[in-house]
Amino acid sequence: MTVPQGATVYDALAATGVSVGGSSSYVSSIGGLAEFSCGANSGWLYYVNGYSPGYGPGSYALSGGESITWVYTLDLGADV
């Protein structure tokens, strides 16, 4: 997928057309699967080029060529 330069990770997620809940600072659901749906420690995390930035996807500006991965964790990320 191609997004405009300067777009954020959140912009790229929104551009997929899948339903997204929450906000650009914290994504609480993707495609209907929400945080806490699979336990108290479950929710969404994202990685850029295999690295977890540790801040909201709306704050991560893309420069081009990055690989973005969203994963659903059941244990606050210890299981991914």
PyMOL Python script that loads the backbone (N, CA, C, O; Angstrom):
from pymol import cmd

cmd.read_pdbstr("""\
ATOM      1  N   MET A   1       0.845  -1.165   0.000  1.00  0.00           N
ATOM      2  CA  MET A   1       0.000   0.000   0.000  1.00  0.00           C
ATOM      3  C   MET A   1       0.888   1.225   0.000  1.00  0.00           C
ATOM      4  O   MET A   1       1.978   1.217   0.572  1.00  0.00           O
ATOM      5  N   THR A   2       0.433   2.242  -0.622  1.00  0.00           N
ATOM      6  CA  THR A   2       1.163   3.497  -0.655  1.00  0.00           C
ATOM      7  C   THR A   2       0.333   4.573   0.018  1.00  0.00           C
ATOM      8  O   THR A   2      -0.854   4.727  -0.268  1.00  0.00           O
ATOM      9  N   VAL A   3       0.964   5.313   0.911  1.00  0.00           N
ATOM     10  CA  VAL A   3       0.327   6.460   1.565  1.00  0.00           C
ATOM     11  C   VAL A   3       1.207   7.674   1.322  1.00  0.00           C
ATOM     12  O   VAL A   3       2.396   7.521   1.044  1.00  0.00           O
ATOM     13  N   PRO A   4       0.658   8.864   1.419  1.00  0.00           N
ATOM     14  CA  PRO A   4       1.466  10.063   1.186  1.00  0.00           C
ATOM     15  C   PRO A   4       2.629  10.172   2.169  1.00  0.00           C
ATOM     16  O   PRO A   4       2.519   9.750   3.320  1.00  0.00           O
ATOM     17  N   GLN A   5       3.731  10.734   1.711  1.00  0.00           N
ATOM     18  CA  GLN A   5       4.866  10.947   2.606  1.00  0.00           C
ATOM     19  C   GLN A   5       4.414  11.821   3.762  1.00  0.00           C
ATOM     20  O   GLN A   5       3.679  12.790   3.571  1.00  0.00           O
ATOM     21  N   GLY A   6       4.855  11.475   4.955  1.00  0.00           N
ATOM     22  CA  GLY A   6       4.454  12.192   6.157  1.00  0.00           C
ATOM     23  C   GLY A   6       3.225  11.610   6.819  1.00  0.00           C
ATOM     24  O   GLY A   6       2.851  12.026   7.915  1.00  0.00           O
ATOM     25  N   ALA A   7       2.581  10.632   6.152  1.00  0.00           N
ATOM     26  CA  ALA A   7       1.448   9.950   6.770  1.00  0.00           C
ATOM     27  C   ALA A   7       1.958   9.183   7.989  1.00  0.00           C
ATOM     28  O   ALA A   7       3.144   8.867   8.090  1.00  0.00           O
ATOM     29  N   THR A   8       1.061   8.895   8.893  1.00  0.00           N
ATOM     30  CA  THR A   8       1.432   8.173  10.106  1.00  0.00           C
ATOM     31  C   THR A   8       1.039   6.704  10.002  1.00  0.00           C
ATOM     32  O   THR A   8       0.340   6.295   9.075  1.00  0.00           O
ATOM     33  N   VAL A   9       1.496   5.932  10.959  1.00  0.00           N
ATOM     34  CA  VAL A   9       1.095   4.531  11.036  1.00  0.00           C
ATOM     35  C   VAL A   9      -0.429   4.436  11.142  1.00  0.00           C
ATOM     36  O   VAL A   9      -1.041   3.559  10.531  1.00  0.00           O
ATOM     37  N   TYR A  10      -1.030   5.322  11.902  1.00  0.00           N
ATOM     38  CA  TYR A  10      -2.491   5.333  12.025  1.00  0.00           C
ATOM     39  C   TYR A  10      -3.149   5.638  10.683  1.00  0.00           C
ATOM     40  O   TYR A  10      -4.140   5.002  10.323  1.00  0.00           O
ATOM     41  N   ASP A  11      -2.617   6.591   9.948  1.00  0.00           N
ATOM     42  CA  ASP A  11      -3.151   6.913   8.623  1.00  0.00           C
ATOM     43  C   ASP A  11      -3.110   5.688   7.719  1.00  0.00           C
ATOM     44  O   ASP A  11      -4.063   5.421   6.987  1.00  0.00           O
ATOM     45  N   ALA A  12      -2.014   4.947   7.768  1.00  0.00           N
ATOM     46  CA  ALA A  12      -1.870   3.750   6.935  1.00  0.00           C
ATOM     47  C   ALA A  12      -2.900   2.698   7.332  1.00  0.00           C
ATOM     48  O   ALA A  12      -3.494   2.054   6.466  1.00  0.00           O
ATOM     49  N   LEU A  13      -3.113   2.521   8.619  1.00  0.00           N
ATOM     50  CA  LEU A  13      -4.128   1.569   9.079  1.00  0.00           C
ATOM     51  C   LEU A  13      -5.511   1.991   8.590  1.00  0.00           C
ATOM     52  O   LEU A  13      -6.260   1.166   8.068  1.00  0.00           O
ATOM     53  N   ALA A  14      -5.848   3.245   8.751  1.00  0.00           N
ATOM     54  CA  ALA A  14      -7.147   3.755   8.321  1.00  0.00           C
ATOM     55  C   ALA A  14      -7.329   3.604   6.814  1.00  0.00           C
ATOM     56  O   ALA A  14      -8.442   3.372   6.342  1.00  0.00           O
ATOM     57  N   ALA A  15      -6.246   3.735   6.061  1.00  0.00           N
ATOM     58  CA  ALA A  15      -6.313   3.641   4.603  1.00  0.00           C
ATOM     59  C   ALA A  15      -6.626   2.232   4.110  1.00  0.00           C
ATOM     60  O   ALA A  15      -6.990   2.054   2.948  1.00  0.00           O
ATOM     61  N   THR A  16      -6.489   1.228   4.977  1.00  0.00           N
ATOM     62  CA  THR A  16      -6.804  -0.143   4.574  1.00  0.00           C
ATOM     63  C   THR A  16      -8.300  -0.339   4.406  1.00  0.00           C
ATOM     64  O   THR A  16      -8.729  -1.256   3.706  1.00  0.00           O
ATOM     65  N   GLY A  17      -9.100   0.513   5.040  1.00  0.00           N
ATOM     66  CA  GLY A  17     -10.548   0.387   4.959  1.00  0.00           C
ATOM     67  C   GLY A  17     -11.154  -0.493   6.032  1.00  0.00           C
ATOM     68  O   GLY A  17     -12.377  -0.587   6.131  1.00  0.00           O
ATOM     69  N   VAL A  18     -10.333  -1.135   6.831  1.00  0.00           N
ATOM     70  CA  VAL A  18     -10.843  -1.950   7.929  1.00  0.00           C
ATOM     71  C   VAL A  18     -11.375  -1.029   9.025  1.00  0.00           C
ATOM     72  O   VAL A  18     -10.883   0.088   9.183  1.00  0.00           O
ATOM     73  N   SER A  19     -12.361  -1.480   9.775  1.00  0.00           N
ATOM     74  CA  SER A  19     -12.901  -0.643  10.855  1.00  0.00           C
ATOM     75  C   SER A  19     -11.876  -0.540  11.980  1.00  0.00           C
ATOM     76  O   SER A  19     -11.273  -1.534  12.386  1.00  0.00           O
ATOM     77  N   VAL A  20     -11.692   0.678  12.473  1.00  0.00           N
ATOM     78  CA  VAL A  20     -10.715   0.951  13.524  1.00  0.00           C
ATOM     79  C   VAL A  20     -11.414   1.698  14.646  1.00  0.00           C
ATOM     80  O   VAL A  20     -12.095   2.697  14.414  1.00  0.00           O
ATOM     81  N   GLY A  21     -11.238   1.204  15.867  1.00  0.00           N
ATOM     82  CA  GLY A  21     -11.802   1.889  17.028  1.00  0.00           C
ATOM     83  C   GLY A  21     -10.710   2.542  17.832  1.00  0.00           C
ATOM     84  O   GLY A  21      -9.550   2.137  17.767  1.00  0.00           O
ATOM     85  N   GLY A  22     -11.077   3.543  18.586  1.00  0.00           N
ATOM     86  CA  GLY A  22     -10.113   4.274  19.393  1.00  0.00           C
ATOM     87  C   GLY A  22      -9.768   5.588  18.731  1.00  0.00           C
ATOM     88  O   GLY A  22     -10.637   6.292  18.217  1.00  0.00           O
ATOM     89  N   SER A  23      -8.481   5.907  18.751  1.00  0.00           N
ATOM     90  CA  SER A  23      -8.032   7.179  18.196  1.00  0.00           C
ATOM     91  C   SER A  23      -6.636   7.005  17.625  1.00  0.00           C
ATOM     92  O   SER A  23      -6.066   5.915  17.669  1.00  0.00           O
ATOM     93  N   SER A  24      -6.095   8.082  17.091  1.00  0.00           N
ATOM     94  CA  SER A  24      -4.751   8.001  16.528  1.00  0.00           C
ATOM     95  C   SER A  24      -3.688   7.787  17.611  1.00  0.00           C
ATOM     96  O   SER A  24      -2.577   7.352  17.309  1.00  0.00           O
ATOM     97  N   SER A  25      -4.016   8.084  18.849  1.00  0.00           N
ATOM     98  CA  SER A  25      -3.037   7.868  19.911  1.00  0.00           C
ATOM     99  C   SER A  25      -3.136   6.477  20.531  1.00  0.00           C
ATOM    100  O   SER A  25      -2.177   5.998  21.137  1.00  0.00           O
ATOM    101  N   TYR A  26      -4.301   5.820  20.382  1.00  0.00           N
ATOM    102  CA  TYR A  26      -4.460   4.466  20.924  1.00  0.00           C
ATOM    103  C   TYR A  26      -5.538   3.726  20.157  1.00  0.00           C
ATOM    104  O   TYR A  26      -6.704   4.120  20.184  1.00  0.00           O
ATOM    105  N   VAL A  27      -5.159   2.665  19.477  1.00  0.00           N
ATOM    106  CA  VAL A  27      -6.110   1.853  18.719  1.00  0.00           C
ATOM    107  C   VAL A  27      -6.666   0.776  19.649  1.00  0.00           C
ATOM    108  O   VAL A  27      -5.926  -0.067  20.155  1.00  0.00           O
ATOM    109  N   SER A  28      -7.976   0.818  19.865  1.00  0.00           N
ATOM    110  CA  SER A  28      -8.603  -0.137  20.778  1.00  0.00           C
ATOM    111  C   SER A  28      -9.239  -1.320  20.056  1.00  0.00           C
ATOM    112  O   SER A  28      -9.477  -2.358  20.673  1.00  0.00           O
ATOM    113  N   SER A  29      -9.516  -1.186  18.766  1.00  0.00           N
ATOM    114  CA  SER A  29     -10.060  -2.325  18.019  1.00  0.00           C
ATOM    115  C   SER A  29      -9.717  -2.201  16.543  1.00  0.00           C
ATOM    116  O   SER A  29      -9.584  -1.107  15.995  1.00  0.00           O
ATOM    117  N   ILE A  30      -9.580  -3.364  15.924  1.00  0.00           N
ATOM    118  CA  ILE A  30      -9.346  -3.449  14.488  1.00  0.00           C
ATOM    119  C   ILE A  30     -10.244  -4.559  13.963  1.00  0.00           C
ATOM    120  O   ILE A  30     -10.211  -5.688  14.453  1.00  0.00           O
ATOM    121  N   GLY A  31     -11.038  -4.224  12.971  1.00  0.00           N
ATOM    122  CA  GLY A  31     -11.905  -5.221  12.370  1.00  0.00           C
ATOM    123  C   GLY A  31     -12.873  -5.876  13.334  1.00  0.00           C
ATOM    124  O   GLY A  31     -13.278  -7.021  13.133  1.00  0.00           O
ATOM    125  N   GLY A  32     -13.248  -5.150  14.388  1.00  0.00           N
ATOM    126  CA  GLY A  32     -14.193  -5.683  15.365  1.00  0.00           C
ATOM    127  C   GLY A  32     -13.562  -6.435  16.523  1.00  0.00           C
ATOM    128  O   GLY A  32     -14.249  -6.749  17.496  1.00  0.00           O
ATOM    129  N   LEU A  33     -12.271  -6.733  16.442  1.00  0.00           N
ATOM    130  CA  LEU A  33     -11.583  -7.393  17.560  1.00  0.00           C
ATOM    131  C   LEU A  33     -11.022  -6.311  18.467  1.00  0.00           C
ATOM    132  O   LEU A  33     -10.131  -5.557  18.076  1.00  0.00           O
ATOM    133  N   ALA A  34     -11.554  -6.243  19.683  1.00  0.00           N
ATOM    134  CA  ALA A  34     -11.220  -5.145  20.582  1.00  0.00           C
ATOM    135  C   ALA A  34     -10.317  -5.585  21.729  1.00  0.00           C
ATOM    136  O   ALA A  34     -10.214  -6.765  22.064  1.00  0.00           O
ATOM    137  N   GLU A  35      -9.668  -4.581  22.313  1.00  0.00           N
ATOM    138  CA  GLU A  35      -8.884  -4.847  23.516  1.00  0.00           C
ATOM    139  C   GLU A  35      -9.800  -5.482  24.558  1.00  0.00           C
ATOM    140  O   GLU A  35     -10.994  -5.187  24.605  1.00  0.00           O
ATOM    141  N   PHE A  36      -9.251  -6.335  25.374  1.00  0.00           N
ATOM    142  CA  PHE A  36      -9.943  -7.041  26.453  1.00  0.00           C
ATOM    143  C   PHE A  36     -10.937  -8.090  25.955  1.00  0.00           C
ATOM    144  O   PHE A  36     -11.578  -8.752  26.772  1.00  0.00           O
ATOM    145  N   SER A  37     -11.086  -8.262  24.635  1.00  0.00           N
ATOM    146  CA  SER A  37     -11.995  -9.288  24.117  1.00  0.00           C
ATOM    147  C   SER A  37     -11.517 -10.692  24.469  1.00  0.00           C
ATOM    148  O   SER A  37     -12.321 -11.620  24.558  1.00  0.00           O
ATOM    149  N   CYS A  38     -10.230 -10.849  24.666  1.00  0.00           N
ATOM    150  CA  CYS A  38      -9.648 -12.168  24.952  1.00  0.00           C
ATOM    151  C   CYS A  38      -8.909 -12.170  26.283  1.00  0.00           C
ATOM    152  O   CYS A  38      -7.930 -12.897  26.454  1.00  0.00           O
ATOM    153  N   GLY A  39      -9.369 -11.369  27.209  1.00  0.00           N
ATOM    154  CA  GLY A  39      -8.754 -11.326  28.530  1.00  0.00           C
ATOM    155  C   GLY A  39      -8.293  -9.934  28.915  1.00  0.00           C
ATOM    156  O   GLY A  39      -8.246  -9.024  28.087  1.00  0.00           O
ATOM    157  N   ALA A  40      -7.959  -9.787  30.170  1.00  0.00           N
ATOM    158  CA  ALA A  40      -7.606  -8.485  30.742  1.00  0.00           C
ATOM    159  C   ALA A  40      -6.308  -7.913  30.191  1.00  0.00           C
ATOM    160  O   ALA A  40      -6.073  -6.709  30.299  1.00  0.00           O
ATOM    161  N   ASN A  41      -5.466  -8.749  29.604  1.00  0.00           N
ATOM    162  CA  ASN A  41      -4.175  -8.284  29.088  1.00  0.00           C
ATOM    163  C   ASN A  41      -4.119  -8.265  27.563  1.00  0.00           C
ATOM    164  O   ASN A  41      -3.038  -8.174  26.981  1.00  0.00           O
ATOM    165  N   SER A  42      -5.272  -8.351  26.920  1.00  0.00           N
ATOM    166  CA  SER A  42      -5.288  -8.422  25.458  1.00  0.00           C
ATOM    167  C   SER A  42      -5.489  -7.050  24.828  1.00  0.00           C
ATOM    168  O   SER A  42      -6.107  -6.161  25.414  1.00  0.00           O
ATOM    169  N   GLY A  43      -4.957  -6.902  23.632  1.00  0.00           N
ATOM    170  CA  GLY A  43      -5.091  -5.650  22.900  1.00  0.00           C
ATOM    171  C   GLY A  43      -4.149  -5.600  21.715  1.00  0.00           C
ATOM    172  O   GLY A  43      -3.435  -6.561  21.432  1.00  0.00           O
ATOM    173  N   TRP A  44      -4.155  -4.479  21.031  1.00  0.00           N
ATOM    174  CA  TRP A  44      -3.392  -4.312  19.792  1.00  0.00           C
ATOM    175  C   TRP A  44      -2.046  -3.624  20.016  1.00  0.00           C
ATOM    176  O   TRP A  44      -1.938  -2.680  20.798  1.00  0.00           O
ATOM    177  N   LEU A  45      -1.033  -4.112  19.322  1.00  0.00           N
ATOM    178  CA  LEU A  45       0.302  -3.514  19.303  1.00  0.00           C
ATOM    179  C   LEU A  45       0.710  -3.352  17.843  1.00  0.00           C
ATOM    180  O   LEU A  45       0.232  -4.084  16.976  1.00  0.00           O
ATOM    181  N   TYR A  46       1.579  -2.410  17.575  1.00  0.00           N
ATOM    182  CA  TYR A  46       2.098  -2.286  16.210  1.00  0.00           C
ATOM    183  C   TYR A  46       3.619  -2.253  16.224  1.00  0.00           C
ATOM    184  O   TYR A  46       4.254  -1.861  17.203  1.00  0.00           O
ATOM    185  N   TYR A  47       4.175  -2.681  15.098  1.00  0.00           N
ATOM    186  CA  TYR A  47       5.617  -2.705  14.908  1.00  0.00           C
ATOM    187  C   TYR A  47       5.937  -2.069  13.565  1.00  0.00           C
ATOM    188  O   TYR A  47       5.196  -2.237  12.597  1.00  0.00           O
ATOM    189  N   VAL A  48       7.021  -1.353  13.511  1.00  0.00           N
ATOM    190  CA  VAL A  48       7.521  -0.783  12.263  1.00  0.00           C
ATOM    191  C   VAL A  48       8.903  -1.382  12.031  1.00  0.00           C
ATOM    192  O   VAL A  48       9.821  -1.200  12.830  1.00  0.00           O
ATOM    193  N   ASN A  49       9.028  -2.100  10.919  1.00  0.00           N
ATOM    194  CA  ASN A  49      10.276  -2.801  10.608  1.00  0.00           C
ATOM    195  C   ASN A  49      10.735  -3.682  11.773  1.00  0.00           C
ATOM    196  O   ASN A  49      11.926  -3.763  12.073  1.00  0.00           O
ATOM    197  N   GLY A  50       9.775  -4.337  12.420  1.00  0.00           N
ATOM    198  CA  GLY A  50      10.077  -5.259  13.510  1.00  0.00           C
ATOM    199  C   GLY A  50      10.317  -4.623  14.862  1.00  0.00           C
ATOM    200  O   GLY A  50      10.618  -5.324  15.828  1.00  0.00           O
ATOM    201  N   TYR A  51      10.191  -3.322  14.949  1.00  0.00           N
ATOM    202  CA  TYR A  51      10.464  -2.585  16.177  1.00  0.00           C
ATOM    203  C   TYR A  51       9.179  -1.963  16.714  1.00  0.00           C
ATOM    204  O   TYR A  51       8.403  -1.383  15.955  1.00  0.00           O
ATOM    205  N   SER A  52       8.954  -2.084  18.030  1.00  0.00           N
ATOM    206  CA  SER A  52       7.807  -1.453  18.670  1.00  0.00           C
ATOM    207  C   SER A  52       8.217  -0.071  19.176  1.00  0.00           C
ATOM    208  O   SER A  52       9.003   0.031  20.117  1.00  0.00           O
ATOM    209  N   PRO A  53       7.693   0.994  18.563  1.00  0.00           N
ATOM    210  CA  PRO A  53       8.119   2.340  18.935  1.00  0.00           C
ATOM    211  C   PRO A  53       7.768   2.746  20.369  1.00  0.00           C
ATOM    212  O   PRO A  53       8.480   3.551  20.969  1.00  0.00           O
ATOM    213  N   GLY A  54       6.686   2.202  20.925  1.00  0.00           N
ATOM    214  CA  GLY A  54       6.338   2.534  22.303  1.00  0.00           C
ATOM    215  C   GLY A  54       5.522   3.812  22.451  1.00  0.00           C
ATOM    216  O   GLY A  54       5.378   4.332  23.558  1.00  0.00           O
ATOM    217  N   TYR A  55       4.992   4.317  21.352  1.00  0.00           N
ATOM    218  CA  TYR A  55       4.090   5.470  21.437  1.00  0.00           C
ATOM    219  C   TYR A  55       2.997   5.319  20.384  1.00  0.00           C
ATOM    220  O   TYR A  55       3.070   4.435  19.529  1.00  0.00           O
ATOM    221  N   GLY A  56       2.006   6.165  20.445  1.00  0.00           N
ATOM    222  CA  GLY A  56       0.824   6.040  19.613  1.00  0.00           C
ATOM    223  C   GLY A  56       1.099   6.058  18.127  1.00  0.00           C
ATOM    224  O   GLY A  56       2.018   6.737  17.671  1.00  0.00           O
ATOM    225  N   PRO A  57       0.300   5.307  17.357  1.00  0.00           N
ATOM    226  CA  PRO A  57       0.516   5.215  15.916  1.00  0.00           C
ATOM    227  C   PRO A  57       0.297   6.524  15.170  1.00  0.00           C
ATOM    228  O   PRO A  57       0.783   6.680  14.049  1.00  0.00           O
ATOM    229  N   GLY A  58      -0.414   7.455  15.761  1.00  0.00           N
ATOM    230  CA  GLY A  58      -0.599   8.758  15.133  1.00  0.00           C
ATOM    231  C   GLY A  58       0.610   9.657  15.284  1.00  0.00           C
ATOM    232  O   GLY A  58       0.688  10.712  14.654  1.00  0.00           O
ATOM    233  N   SER A  59       1.554   9.245  16.117  1.00  0.00           N
ATOM    234  CA  SER A  59       2.773  10.028  16.341  1.00  0.00           C
ATOM    235  C   SER A  59       3.963   9.521  15.538  1.00  0.00           C
ATOM    236  O   SER A  59       5.017  10.156  15.521  1.00  0.00           O
ATOM    237  N   TYR A  60       3.803   8.381  14.872  1.00  0.00           N
ATOM    238  CA  TYR A  60       4.896   7.806  14.097  1.00  0.00           C
ATOM    239  C   TYR A  60       4.720   8.179  12.627  1.00  0.00           C
ATOM    240  O   TYR A  60       3.892   7.593  11.929  1.00  0.00           O
ATOM    241  N   ALA A  61       5.493   9.147  12.164  1.00  0.00           N
ATOM    242  CA  ALA A  61       5.435   9.575  10.763  1.00  0.00           C
ATOM    243  C   ALA A  61       6.271   8.641   9.899  1.00  0.00           C
ATOM    244  O   ALA A  61       7.406   8.306  10.237  1.00  0.00           O
ATOM    245  N   LEU A  62       5.695   8.233   8.792  1.00  0.00           N
ATOM    246  CA  LEU A  62       6.377   7.329   7.865  1.00  0.00           C
ATOM    247  C   LEU A  62       7.215   8.116   6.864  1.00  0.00           C
ATOM    248  O   LEU A  62       6.825   9.198   6.425  1.00  0.00           O
ATOM    249  N   SER A  63       8.366   7.560   6.510  1.00  0.00           N
ATOM    250  CA  SER A  63       9.227   8.236   5.544  1.00  0.00           C
ATOM    251  C   SER A  63       9.252   7.512   4.202  1.00  0.00           C
ATOM    252  O   SER A  63       9.669   8.086   3.195  1.00  0.00           O
ATOM    253  N   GLY A  64       8.811   6.263   4.182  1.00  0.00           N
ATOM    254  CA  GLY A  64       8.751   5.501   2.936  1.00  0.00           C
ATOM    255  C   GLY A  64       9.448   4.166   3.056  1.00  0.00           C
ATOM    256  O   GLY A  64      10.570   4.083   3.556  1.00  0.00           O
ATOM    257  N   GLY A  65       8.790   3.135   2.601  1.00  0.00           N
ATOM    258  CA  GLY A  65       9.391   1.808   2.575  1.00  0.00           C
ATOM    259  C   GLY A  65       9.278   1.003   3.850  1.00  0.00           C
ATOM    260  O   GLY A  65       9.776  -0.122   3.905  1.00  0.00           O
ATOM    261  N   GLU A  66       8.645   1.535   4.873  1.00  0.00           N
ATOM    262  CA  GLU A  66       8.528   0.804   6.124  1.00  0.00           C
ATOM    263  C   GLU A  66       7.561  -0.373   6.003  1.00  0.00           C
ATOM    264  O   GLU A  66       6.650  -0.373   5.175  1.00  0.00           O
ATOM    265  N   SER A  67       7.784  -1.357   6.839  1.00  0.00           N
ATOM    266  CA  SER A  67       6.873  -2.491   6.978  1.00  0.00           C
ATOM    267  C   SER A  67       6.158  -2.333   8.313  1.00  0.00           C
ATOM    268  O   SER A  67       6.798  -2.283   9.363  1.00  0.00           O
ATOM    269  N   ILE A  68       4.831  -2.253   8.272  1.00  0.00           N
ATOM    270  CA  ILE A  68       4.030  -2.069   9.486  1.00  0.00           C
ATOM    271  C   ILE A  68       3.291  -3.367   9.772  1.00  0.00           C
ATOM    272  O   ILE A  68       2.655  -3.941   8.888  1.00  0.00           O
ATOM    273  N   THR A  69       3.381  -3.816  11.005  1.00  0.00           N
ATOM    274  CA  THR A  69       2.691  -5.032  11.430  1.00  0.00           C
ATOM    275  C   THR A  69       1.865  -4.723  12.665  1.00  0.00           C
ATOM    276  O   THR A  69       2.372  -4.163  13.637  1.00  0.00           O
ATOM    277  N   TRP A  70       0.590  -5.091  12.622  1.00  0.00           N
ATOM    278  CA  TRP A  70      -0.285  -4.998  13.793  1.00  0.00           C
ATOM    279  C   TRP A  70      -0.476  -6.399  14.330  1.00  0.00           C
ATOM    280  O   TRP A  70      -0.761  -7.321  13.566  1.00  0.00           O
ATOM    281  N   VAL A  71      -0.324  -6.575  15.641  1.00  0.00           N
ATOM    282  CA  VAL A  71      -0.505  -7.881  16.267  1.00  0.00           C
ATOM    283  C   VAL A  71      -1.465  -7.742  17.438  1.00  0.00           C
ATOM    284  O   VAL A  71      -1.527  -6.710  18.105  1.00  0.00           O
ATOM    285  N   TYR A  72      -2.203  -8.807  17.662  1.00  0.00           N
ATOM    286  CA  TYR A  72      -3.120  -8.843  18.804  1.00  0.00           C
ATOM    287  C   TYR A  72      -2.468  -9.684  19.880  1.00  0.00           C
ATOM    288  O   TYR A  72      -2.195 -10.867  19.676  1.00  0.00           O
ATOM    289  N   THR A  73      -2.221  -9.077  21.020  1.00  0.00           N
ATOM    290  CA  THR A  73      -1.569  -9.764  22.125  1.00  0.00           C
ATOM    291  C   THR A  73      -2.606 -10.234  23.144  1.00  0.00           C
ATOM    292  O   THR A  73      -3.632  -9.587  23.351  1.00  0.00           O
ATOM    293  N   LEU A  74      -2.325 -11.348  23.761  1.00  0.00           N
ATOM    294  CA  LEU A  74      -3.169 -11.862  24.832  1.00  0.00           C
ATOM    295  C   LEU A  74      -2.535 -11.612  26.195  1.00  0.00           C
ATOM    296  O   LEU A  74      -3.172 -11.792  27.233  1.00  0.00           O
ATOM    297  N   ASP A  75      -1.238 -11.184  26.176  1.00  0.00           N
ATOM    298  CA  ASP A  75      -0.492 -11.052  27.430  1.00  0.00           C
ATOM    299  C   ASP A  75       0.407  -9.817  27.422  1.00  0.00           C
ATOM    300  O   ASP A  75       1.611  -9.919  27.660  1.00  0.00           O
ATOM    301  N   LEU A  76      -0.171  -8.668  27.152  1.00  0.00           N
ATOM    302  CA  LEU A  76       0.562  -7.388  27.176  1.00  0.00           C
ATOM    303  C   LEU A  76       1.836  -7.404  26.335  1.00  0.00           C
ATOM    304  O   LEU A  76       2.785  -6.679  26.634  1.00  0.00           O
ATOM    305  N   GLY A  77       1.863  -8.224  25.289  1.00  0.00           N
ATOM    306  CA  GLY A  77       3.001  -8.285  24.394  1.00  0.00           C
ATOM    307  C   GLY A  77       4.010  -9.363  24.705  1.00  0.00           C
ATOM    308  O   GLY A  77       4.907  -9.612  23.899  1.00  0.00           O
ATOM    309  N   ALA A  78       3.892 -10.018  25.863  1.00  0.00           N
ATOM    310  CA  ALA A  78       4.855 -11.070  26.220  1.00  0.00           C
ATOM    311  C   ALA A  78       4.716 -12.291  25.314  1.00  0.00           C
ATOM    312  O   ALA A  78       5.630 -13.113  25.249  1.00  0.00           O
ATOM    313  N   ASP A  79       3.599 -12.421  24.620  1.00  0.00           N
ATOM    314  CA  ASP A  79       3.342 -13.577  23.778  1.00  0.00           C
ATOM    315  C   ASP A  79       3.662 -13.336  22.304  1.00  0.00           C
ATOM    316  O   ASP A  79       3.409 -14.206  21.471  1.00  0.00           O
ATOM    317  N   VAL A  80       4.206 -12.189  21.976  1.00  0.00           N
ATOM    318  CA  VAL A  80       4.524 -11.899  20.568  1.00  0.00           C
ATOM    319  C   VAL A  80       6.013 -11.739  20.368  1.00  0.00           C
ATOM    320  O   VAL A  80       6.463 -11.493  19.249  1.00  0.00           O
TER     321      VAL A  80
END
""", "prot")
cmd.dss("prot")
cmd.show_as("cartoon", "prot")
cmd.util.cbc("prot")
cmd.orient("prot")
